[in-house]
Amino acid sequence: MIKKWDIIIGSACFLTVALYLISVFYSSSLLNVTYSFLAAILLLVALPFVRRSTIIITIPLLTIGMVLFFQARVDATAFLLGFGYNINLLSLFLLVPLIGVFISLAGFLTTLKMRIEQMEKEKSGESHPYRLGFLLTATMGAVLNLGSMVLVHRIIEGSLSNFLRRKMVMILLRAFGFCMYWSPYFVNVGLVLVLFDVSWMSIGLYGLIIGIIYVLISIVFFPRLSFTNDEEHIQSKASIKGLQKELPSLRLLIIFGVGLFVSSFILELLLPVNMLTVVSLLGFFYPLLWAIFSKNLQEYIQELFVYVKECFFRLKNEIVIFVSAGFFGAALSVTGIGDYVSQMILSLSQGYIYVMSLIVICFAILLSLFGIHPVVIVIGIGSALSPQLFSVSSEFMAILLLIAWTLATQVSPFSGSVLMASGLMRHSSIDIAKKNSQFVLVCMIVLALFLCLFHWLQLI
């Protein structure tokens, strides 16, 4: 009975996202109402299974949203559509992990692990495990999102030695942050594209530059990174030589990754949709096509079936947060609160763009410290701020919120990335957040300054 229920609710998740993606190309009020209704059902079903902290955030969002809708006297259809406001983000979280499913199925991860082992055996000079860990997370994370931290951690532990465990995980956490400034496969990037109606092409390069500056700051802080009672890792000598003939080449993995990103950029140019929709479509079709041409279709379909059964309980917290935050954002959009918040920030900053940038980032970090999910913060701030009021472009505001979101997730003990790092290093998430505080403070000051420099040079 439980397995049958898993299939039904998992299929409902895919149906909701599928109806949304169809509505992007074929506008239909019936489709909009249907996927919004399904989103409301998924929210209600997921609520009993989520963390208590998620419920504490969700109930006020739904309550305030309902009050705002009733005060605005919207009709029942507009009220229901509020539940479908963030299905675009849910589509990203549901479909992009399928890329990771295929990568694992095809043996690419084992190939990478073996290649690293071989490089370490052939290397006669000094080893650089932290550098390798950072590079692997910064590249794989661009597609695999939060799961990249776990995968890279497994690869590093199985392939390298002579590194400190907690220090390595902290390096992976900061490397993960690099991807959040520019990768179109991250939900924060997709969200700001939609909020400010900008294309990835217009902000991607500047987001990447901001990310590179973030990396340079990470390098400066590296010598100061240490934990008390940190344990040195000694590599296990398990051999996997017998698998070599069955595994794909490393070159094929590179082709897979490059092809994915190139396809993203080409489709954004060719299709009348934003990058968030493009990435969601590629998340489903790209690994499917690779499975067909690599003759792994049957195995991939089996893995896909398992994923459908498990997806609801894997994403239950994201479903609740995204749907409730979207409902709240839709309610904000029918009020005049945005003008009030914009005027308040304008008054506090006295019209100085750099000061305004610091206020927005500090506000996001402060709320994240109380456990409020960044998607709630960004929707609230993004729906309220008017770029024209501050004499900046929509691209400027989009990148500013990317900086705010990324730094908030690096310093909040409740963020998914910090909690993941806490589990990997078996260390308190609060201590990890404290360890990152000075790093985040410097990043906030420097990255906001460079963003304003782009504005002053009229680049964005």
C-alpha positions as CSV (number, residue, x, y, z in Angstrom):
1,M,0.0,0.0,0.0
2,I,2.8,2.4,0.9
3,K,4.7,1.7,-2.3
4,K,1.6,2.3,-4.3
5,W,1.0,5.6,-2.5
6,D,4.7,6.6,-3.2
7,I,4.1,6.0,-7.0
8,I,0.9,8.0,-6.9
9,I,2.2,11.1,-5.1
10,G,5.5,11.0,-7.0
11,S,3.6,10.9,-10.3
12,A,1.5,13.8,-9.0
13,C,4.8,15.8,-8.6
14,F,5.8,15.1,-12.2
15,L,2.3,15.8,-13.5
16,T,2.3,19.2,-11.8
17,V,5.6,20.2,-13.3
18,A,4.7,18.8,-16.7
19,L,1.5,20.8,-16.8
20,Y,3.5,23.9,-15.8
21,L,6.1,23.4,-18.6
22,I,3.4,22.8,-21.2
23,S,1.7,26.1,-20.1
24,V,4.9,28.0,-20.7
25,F,4.6,27.1,-24.4
26,Y,0.9,26.9,-24.7
27,S,-0.8,29.5,-22.6
28,S,-4.0,28.2,-21.0
29,S,-5.9,29.4,-18.0
30,L,-7.2,25.8,-17.4
31,L,-3.6,24.5,-17.3
32,N,-2.6,27.3,-14.9
33,V,-5.5,26.5,-12.5
34,T,-4.9,22.8,-12.7
35,Y,-1.2,22.8,-11.8
36,S,-1.8,25.4,-9.1
37,F,-4.5,23.2,-7.6
38,L,-2.2,20.2,-7.7
39,A,0.5,22.3,-6.0
40,A,-1.9,23.2,-3.2
41,I,-2.7,19.5,-2.8
42,L,1.0,18.6,-2.7
43,L,1.5,21.3,0.0
44,L,-1.2,19.9,2.2
45,V,0.0,16.3,1.8
46,A,3.6,17.2,2.5
47,L,3.0,19.4,5.6
48,P,2.7,16.4,8.1
49,F,6.0,15.0,7.0
50,V,8.3,18.1,7.0
51,R,10.6,19.4,9.8
52,R,9.1,21.5,12.6
53,S,11.2,24.5,11.6
54,T,9.7,24.3,8.1
55,I,6.2,24.4,9.5
56,I,7.0,27.3,11.8
57,I,8.0,29.3,8.7
58,T,5.2,28.0,6.4
59,I,2.2,28.7,8.6
60,P,2.9,32.5,8.9
61,L,3.6,32.8,5.2
62,L,0.3,31.1,4.3
63,T,-1.6,33.1,6.9
64,I,-0.2,36.5,5.9
65,G,-0.7,35.6,2.2
66,M,-4.4,34.8,2.8
67,V,-4.9,38.0,4.7
68,L,-3.3,40.0,2.0
69,F,-5.4,38.3,-0.7
70,F,-8.6,38.9,1.2
71,Q,-7.8,42.5,1.8
72,A,-7.1,43.0,-1.9
73,R,-10.5,41.2,-2.6
74,V,-9.1,39.0,-5.4
75,D,-11.3,36.4,-7.0
76,A,-11.0,32.6,-6.2
77,T,-9.0,32.0,-9.4
78,A,-6.3,34.5,-8.5
79,F,-6.2,33.1,-5.0
80,L,-5.7,29.5,-6.3
81,L,-3.0,30.6,-8.8
82,G,-1.0,31.9,-5.9
83,F,-0.1,28.3,-5.0
84,G,1.4,27.8,-8.5
85,Y,3.5,30.9,-8.4
86,N,6.7,29.0,-7.7
87,I,6.2,25.8,-9.7
88,N,9.0,26.9,-11.9
89,L,11.4,26.5,-9.0
90,L,9.9,23.1,-8.1
91,S,10.5,22.0,-11.7
92,L,14.2,22.8,-11.3
93,F,14.5,20.8,-8.1
94,L,12.5,17.8,-9.5
95,L,14.1,17.4,-12.9
96,V,17.7,18.5,-12.6
97,P,18.7,15.6,-10.3
98,L,17.9,13.3,-13.1
99,I,21.2,14.4,-14.6
100,G,22.9,13.0,-11.5
101,V,20.9,9.8,-11.8
102,F,22.4,9.2,-15.3
103,I,25.9,10.2,-14.3
104,S,25.9,7.7,-11.5
105,L,24.3,5.0,-13.7
106,A,26.7,5.5,-16.6
107,G,29.7,5.0,-14.3
108,F,31.1,8.5,-14.8
109,L,31.7,9.0,-11.1
110,T,33.6,5.8,-10.7
111,T,35.7,6.8,-13.8
112,L,36.5,10.1,-12.2
113,K,37.5,8.4,-8.9
114,M,39.8,5.9,-10.7
115,R,41.4,8.7,-12.7
116,I,42.1,10.6,-9.5
117,E,43.6,7.5,-7.9
118,Q,45.8,7.0,-10.9
119,M,47.0,10.7,-10.9
120,E,47.9,10.4,-7.2
121,K,50.0,7.2,-7.8
122,E,51.8,8.8,-10.7
123,K,52.5,12.0,-8.9
124,S,56.0,12.3,-7.4
125,G,55.7,15.8,-6.0
126,E,53.5,17.4,-3.3
127,S,49.8,16.5,-3.3
128,H,47.1,19.2,-3.2
129,P,44.0,17.5,-1.9
130,Y,42.2,20.8,-0.9
131,R,42.8,22.3,-4.3
132,L,41.4,19.2,-6.0
133,G,38.4,19.1,-3.7
134,F,37.6,22.8,-4.4
135,L,37.9,22.3,-8.2
136,L,35.8,19.2,-8.2
137,T,33.0,20.8,-6.2
138,A,33.2,24.1,-8.2
139,T,32.8,22.2,-11.5
140,M,30.4,19.3,-10.5
141,G,28.4,21.5,-8.3
142,A,27.4,23.7,-11.2
143,V,25.1,20.9,-12.4
144,L,24.7,18.5,-9.4
145,N,23.8,21.3,-6.9
146,L,23.9,20.3,-3.2
147,G,24.5,16.6,-4.0
148,S,27.9,17.5,-5.4
149,M,29.3,18.0,-1.8
150,V,28.4,14.4,-0.9
151,L,29.8,13.0,-4.1
152,V,33.0,14.9,-4.1
153,H,33.5,14.0,-0.4
154,R,33.1,10.3,-1.3
155,I,35.5,10.6,-4.2
156,I,38.1,12.5,-2.2
157,E,37.9,10.1,0.8
158,G,38.3,7.1,-1.5
159,S,41.1,8.5,-3.6
160,L,43.2,10.9,-1.5
161,S,45.0,10.9,1.8
162,N,46.9,13.3,4.0
163,F,44.2,15.9,4.5
164,L,42.2,17.0,7.5
165,R,38.6,15.9,7.3
166,R,36.8,19.0,8.7
167,K,39.0,21.4,6.9
168,M,38.3,19.5,3.6
169,V,34.5,19.7,4.1
170,M,34.8,23.5,4.8
171,I,36.7,23.8,1.5
172,L,33.9,22.0,-0.2
173,L,31.3,24.2,1.4
174,R,33.0,27.4,0.1
175,A,33.5,25.9,-3.3
176,F,29.8,25.1,-3.5
177,G,29.1,28.8,-2.9
178,F,31.1,29.7,-6.0
179,C,28.5,27.9,-8.2
180,M,25.6,29.9,-6.7
181,Y,26.7,33.2,-8.3
182,W,26.4,32.0,-11.9
183,S,25.2,28.4,-12.6
184,P,21.9,28.3,-14.4
185,Y,21.3,25.0,-12.7
186,F,20.8,26.6,-9.3
187,V,17.4,27.6,-8.1
188,N,18.6,31.1,-6.9
189,V,19.8,32.0,-10.3
190,G,16.6,30.8,-11.9
191,L,14.5,32.7,-9.3
192,V,16.2,36.1,-9.9
193,L,15.9,35.6,-13.7
194,V,12.1,35.3,-13.2
195,L,11.8,38.0,-10.6
196,F,13.5,40.7,-12.6
197,D,12.7,39.4,-16.1
198,V,16.3,39.2,-17.2
199,S,18.1,36.6,-19.3
200,W,21.0,34.5,-18.1
201,M,23.2,35.9,-20.8
202,S,22.8,39.4,-19.4
203,I,24.0,38.4,-15.9
204,G,25.9,35.1,-16.3
205,L,29.3,36.7,-17.1
206,Y,29.1,39.2,-14.2
207,G,27.9,36.5,-11.8
208,L,30.9,34.4,-12.9
209,I,33.3,37.3,-12.2
210,I,31.8,37.9,-8.8
211,G,32.2,34.1,-8.2
212,I,35.9,34.3,-9.2
213,I,36.5,37.2,-6.7
214,Y,34.7,35.1,-4.1
215,V,37.2,32.3,-4.9
216,L,40.2,34.7,-4.5
217,I,38.8,35.7,-1.1
218,S,38.5,32.0,-0.2
219,I,42.2,31.5,-1.1
220,V,43.2,34.4,1.1
221,F,41.3,32.9,4.1
222,F,42.6,29.4,3.4
223,P,45.7,29.6,5.7
224,R,43.5,30.7,8.6
225,L,41.1,27.8,8.2
226,S,41.5,25.2,11.0
227,F,39.5,23.2,13.5
228,T,40.5,21.9,16.9
229,N,40.9,18.1,17.1
230,D,40.6,17.8,13.4
231,E,41.3,14.2,12.2
232,E,43.7,13.4,9.4
233,H,42.3,11.1,6.7
234,I,44.2,8.0,5.7
235,Q,43.1,6.5,2.4
236,S,41.8,3.0,2.3
237,K,43.4,0.8,-0.3
238,A,40.3,-0.8,-1.8
239,S,40.9,-1.7,-5.4
240,I,38.5,-1.3,-8.3
241,K,40.7,-2.4,-11.2
242,G,38.3,-5.1,-12.3
243,L,35.8,-2.4,-13.3
244,Q,38.1,-0.5,-15.7
245,K,37.0,-2.2,-18.9
246,E,33.3,-1.6,-18.2
247,L,33.6,2.1,-17.4
248,P,33.3,5.1,-19.8
249,S,36.3,7.3,-20.5
250,L,36.9,10.6,-18.7
251,R,36.7,12.3,-22.0
252,L,33.1,11.2,-22.4
253,L,32.3,12.8,-19.0
254,I,33.8,16.1,-20.2
255,I,31.7,15.9,-23.4
256,F,28.6,15.2,-21.3
257,G,29.2,18.3,-19.1
258,V,30.2,20.7,-21.9
259,G,27.3,19.5,-24.1
260,L,24.9,20.2,-21.2
261,F,26.0,23.8,-20.7
262,V,26.3,24.5,-24.5
263,S,22.8,23.2,-25.0
264,S,21.5,25.4,-22.2
265,F,22.9,28.6,-23.8
266,I,21.8,27.6,-27.4
267,L,18.2,26.8,-26.3
268,E,17.9,30.0,-24.3
269,L,18.7,31.9,-27.5
270,L,16.4,29.8,-29.7
271,L,13.4,29.3,-27.4
272,P,11.0,32.0,-26.3
273,V,11.4,31.0,-22.6
274,N,13.8,31.8,-19.8
275,M,16.8,29.8,-18.7
276,L,14.9,28.3,-15.8
277,T,12.5,26.6,-18.2
278,V,15.4,25.5,-20.5
279,V,17.3,23.9,-17.6
280,S,14.2,22.1,-16.4
281,L,13.6,20.7,-19.9
282,L,17.2,19.6,-20.2
283,G,17.1,18.0,-16.8
284,F,14.5,15.6,-18.2
285,F,15.4,15.2,-21.9
286,Y,19.3,15.4,-21.8
287,P,20.0,12.3,-19.7
288,L,17.2,10.5,-21.5
289,L,18.8,11.1,-24.9
290,W,22.2,10.1,-23.5
291,A,20.7,6.9,-22.1
292,I,19.3,6.1,-25.6
293,F,22.5,6.7,-27.5
294,S,24.7,4.9,-24.8
295,K,22.4,1.9,-24.8
296,N,21.5,2.3,-21.1
297,L,17.9,3.1,-21.7
298,Q,16.4,0.1,-19.9
299,E,18.6,0.7,-16.8
300,Y,17.9,4.4,-16.9
301,I,14.1,3.8,-17.0
302,Q,14.4,1.5,-14.0
303,E,16.3,4.2,-12.1
304,L,13.8,6.8,-13.2
305,F,10.9,4.7,-11.9
306,V,12.7,4.5,-8.5
307,Y,13.3,8.2,-8.6
308,V,9.6,8.9,-9.2
309,K,8.7,6.7,-6.2
310,E,11.2,8.5,-3.9
311,C,10.9,12.1,-5.2
312,F,8.1,13.3,-3.0
313,F,9.7,12.4,0.2
314,R,13.1,13.7,-1.0
315,L,11.6,17.1,-1.9
316,K,8.9,17.4,0.7
317,N,10.6,20.3,2.5
318,E,11.3,22.1,-0.8
319,I,7.6,21.6,-1.9
320,V,6.3,23.2,1.3
321,I,8.8,26.0,1.3
322,F,8.5,26.9,-2.4
323,V,4.7,26.6,-2.7
324,S,4.1,28.6,0.5
325,A,6.8,31.2,-0.4
326,G,5.3,31.5,-3.9
327,F,1.8,32.0,-2.4
328,F,3.2,34.7,-0.1
329,G,5.0,36.4,-3.0
330,A,1.9,36.4,-5.1
331,A,0.0,38.0,-2.3
332,L,2.7,40.7,-1.9
333,S,2.4,41.5,-5.6
334,V,-1.3,42.6,-5.2
335,T,-0.4,45.0,-2.4
336,G,1.5,48.3,-2.3
337,I,4.0,47.0,0.3
338,G,6.8,46.9,-2.3
339,D,6.8,50.7,-2.6
340,Y,6.9,51.1,1.1
341,V,9.9,48.7,1.5
342,S,11.8,50.3,-1.4
343,Q,11.2,53.8,0.1
344,M,12.4,52.6,3.5
345,I,15.7,51.2,2.1
346,L,16.2,54.3,0.0
347,S,15.8,56.4,3.1
348,L,18.2,54.3,5.1
349,S,20.8,54.3,2.4
350,Q,20.4,58.0,1.7
351,G,20.5,57.2,-2.0
352,Y,24.0,55.6,-1.9
353,I,23.9,52.5,-4.0
354,Y,26.8,50.8,-2.1
355,V,25.0,51.4,1.2
356,M,21.8,50.1,-0.3
357,S,23.6,46.9,-1.4
358,L,25.0,46.3,2.0
359,I,21.6,46.8,3.7
360,V,20.0,44.2,1.3
361,I,22.7,41.7,2.0
362,C,22.7,42.2,5.7
363,F,18.9,41.9,5.8
364,A,19.1,38.6,4.0
365,I,21.8,37.3,6.3
366,L,20.0,38.4,9.4
367,L,16.7,36.6,8.4
368,S,18.6,33.5,7.4
369,L,20.2,33.4,10.9
370,F,16.6,32.9,12.3
371,G,16.1,29.9,10.0
372,I,14.1,31.7,7.2
373,H,14.7,30.0,3.9
374,P,16.5,32.2,1.3
375,V,13.8,31.6,-1.2
376,V,11.4,33.4,1.1
377,I,13.8,36.2,1.7
378,V,14.6,36.7,-2.0
379,I,10.9,36.6,-3.1
380,G,10.1,39.1,-0.3
381,I,12.9,41.5,-1.2
382,G,12.8,40.9,-4.9
383,S,9.1,41.5,-5.1
384,A,9.5,44.7,-3.0
385,L,12.6,46.4,-4.6
386,S,12.1,48.6,-7.6
387,P,15.4,48.9,-9.6
388,Q,14.2,52.2,-11.2
389,L,13.7,53.7,-7.7
390,F,17.4,53.2,-6.9
391,S,18.5,54.2,-10.4
392,V,20.0,50.8,-11.1
393,S,19.3,48.1,-13.7
394,S,17.3,44.9,-13.2
395,E,20.5,43.0,-13.8
396,F,22.2,44.9,-10.9
397,M,19.4,43.9,-8.6
398,A,19.4,40.3,-9.8
399,I,23.2,39.9,-9.1
400,L,22.8,41.7,-5.7
401,L,20.2,39.1,-4.6
402,L,22.5,36.3,-5.8
403,I,25.2,37.7,-3.5
404,A,22.8,38.0,-0.7
405,W,21.4,34.5,-1.1
406,T,24.9,32.9,-1.4
407,L,26.4,34.6,1.6
408,A,23.2,33.9,3.7
409,T,23.6,30.2,3.0
410,Q,27.3,30.2,3.9
411,V,26.7,31.7,7.4
412,S,23.2,30.4,8.4
413,P,23.3,27.3,10.6
414,F,19.9,26.3,9.1
415,S,20.9,26.4,5.4
416,G,21.0,23.2,3.4
417,S,24.7,23.5,2.5
418,V,25.8,24.2,6.1
419,L,23.7,21.4,7.4
420,M,25.1,19.1,4.8
421,A,28.7,20.1,5.8
422,S,27.7,19.6,9.4
423,G,26.7,16.0,8.7
424,L,29.8,15.2,6.6
425,M,32.2,16.5,9.2
426,R,30.2,15.5,12.3
427,H,30.4,19.0,13.7
428,S,27.9,21.6,14.9
429,S,26.3,23.7,12.2
430,I,26.4,26.6,14.6
431,D,30.2,26.3,14.9
432,I,30.5,26.0,11.1
433,A,28.5,29.2,10.7
434,K,30.7,31.0,13.2
435,K,33.8,29.7,11.4
436,N,32.5,31.2,8.2
437,S,31.4,34.6,9.7
438,Q,34.6,36.6,9.1
439,F,34.9,35.2,5.6
440,V,31.3,36.1,4.8
441,L,31.8,39.6,6.2
442,V,34.7,40.3,4.0
443,C,32.9,38.8,1.0
444,M,29.9,41.1,1.7
445,I,32.0,44.2,1.7
446,V,34.2,43.3,-1.3
447,L,31.6,41.7,-3.6
448,A,29.1,44.6,-3.0
449,L,31.9,47.0,-3.9
450,F,32.7,45.2,-7.2
451,L,29.0,45.0,-8.1
452,C,28.7,48.8,-7.6
453,L,31.9,49.2,-9.7
454,F,30.2,47.4,-12.6
455,H,27.3,49.8,-12.2
456,W,29.5,52.9,-12.1
457,L,31.3,51.7,-15.2
458,Q,27.9,51.3,-16.8
459,L,28.5,47.6,-17.5
460,I,25.2,46.6,-15.9
